[in-house]
């Protein structure tokens, strides 16, 4: 009987010891956790069952008022800064959905600022034509196409980003060898073509004939098919232009734009 009593007493003591050790361990762990955790406000506690907010991505291509890509532009959205690649494409990741200010800086173009609404997922705002970058200087657009080997046609446009009128005296098309093909203003009634497209444009005849381009104005156009033999290669457009003083003196600057001869089976020059 005595041995059974002491055996039961030993078991009870062992259980009390284990209970004491478990309680002591729980108290120590609780003290350590309270010392380590800095989040004490209930509003800052995130439930493991709560769906995390999705991040948004902004992807686009920087283009100008003619729709031409602008390479290596610097893009800022909030505290994110990225640079576009050589085709004008950029991506800004980890954006929060909501309203953001998009800023773009590129060479001779005016600072671009635009408010955009960013939704969850991928966002691709259009940055071209009316929403494209405006030049701070005189900008020329030139694209040349062919359908058959014996005819070419294309697009030619001008944008005056300054606050003064610009006088365009000639626009000479050159072959890959540098031979003059024609003057698109003088030889193909280009003066009348552009003045018919906008009442803001006019032709002046003194001291020499020139197309007077209004400030802060952009206008694109096409030149008609030209017949002849036109080999593949890099074609050039030389635009002779000046401000008022240069025009009065007959002294024009020359801006040269180059483009490869591209195939267009529809006879419908365009950009994507």
Secondary structure, DSSP 8 states (H G I E B T S, - for coil): -HHHHHHHHHHHHHHHHHHHHHHHHHHHHHHHHHHH-----GGG---TTS-----EEEEEE-BBTTS-B-TT-EEEETTEEEE--TTSEEEEEEE-SEEEEEEEE-TTB--EEEEEEE-SEEE----SGGGSB-BSSEEEEEEEEESSTTEEEEEEEEEE-SSS-EEEEEEEEE-TTS-EEEETTTTTTHHHHHHHH-TT-EEE-SSS-EEEE-TTEEE--EEEEEES---SSEEEEEEEEE-HHHHHHT--EEEEEEEE-EE-TTS-----
